[in-house]
């Protein structure tokens, strides 16, 4: 029975099975457009070993100095642009936990 079914193509006067190739995940392009829609989304963004600058994609432990010196914008402007609560620090969860443990008395 021809065509043999889905997954075949008619090439050079015969049916040939086509390979199914999974597309690779695309890397996001920077600067990121859009904003966070919840505090949970912001906390997820900050979880892990680093935090990624949404303007250029650089991965760092803390973003404040990078944003001020490289992008020449204020921290509040960055937070407003991406709807990050002003009370949140722009540092990864690992660094936050490390600094928090140093402040706790032994």
N, C-alpha and C positions, 0 to 999 in steps of 0.2 A: 504494500500500500504506500503510495507516494503522495505527498511528502511524508516522510517517516514520522513527523510530529514536531512539537516545539523543540527548539534547540538545534535545528538543522538549517542550513542555508544552501541555496542553489548556486554553486560556484563552479565555473569552467565545465558547464553541462553535466554536473553531478551534484548530488546532495552530500554535504560535508557537515559533520557535527561541529557546532560552535562551542568553544570553551566559555564557561561563565566566569568572568573575572570580576572579583569584588573590587569596587572602587576604593582607593585609599582615602582615609579621612583627610580632608583638606585642613591645612593649617589656617588659623584665622588670620585675616589681614588687619593690619594696624594703621591708624587708630581704630579701635572698636567703636562701632556706632551703636547707639541704644543705651539703655540704663538697666540697673538691677531693679527687679520688681518686688523684692521682699528682703527682710533682714536675713532670712534663712539663706537666700541666694548670695548675699554679701558674705555671710559667715562661711559658706562653702568655698567662695572665691579665696578667702583668706586662710582656709585650712591647708595644712600640708607643710612642706619644708621650705617653700618660697612663695612669694606673691608676685604676680606678673603685672608689669606696667601695661595698662590698657591703651596707652598712647603709642608705645613703640615695641612692646612685647618682651622687653628685658626682664629677666627673672632675678629677683633680689629677696633678701630677708626682710628689708625695710625699704619703703618707697619714698618717704618724706624728702630726704636729701636729694635723691635722684630727680624727683619731680621739680623741685625748686631750681636745681643747678642745670639740669639738661633741658627741661621743657620750659623753664622760666615762667611757671604759673604757680599760684598759691595752692596750698594743700586744700583749702576750702573750695577753691574753684574746681579742682579735680574731683573732690567728693560730690559737689553739686552736679557736675557734668554727668557723673555716673550713678547718681542717687545713692551714694554711700552716706550713712548717718554721720553727722559731724562729730559725734562722740567716739566713733571707731578710730583706732590707730591703724595706720597703713603698714602693718607688719604681719608676717606669717604667724600661724598658730604656734609653731615650734619656738620661735623667738619670744612670743608673748608668754608662753608657759615657762620658758627658761628664766625670763626676767621676773615673772611672778614668784617662782620658787626661791629666787635670791632675796626677795623682799620679805618672805615669811621667816619668822624667828625659828631658830633651831631647837 
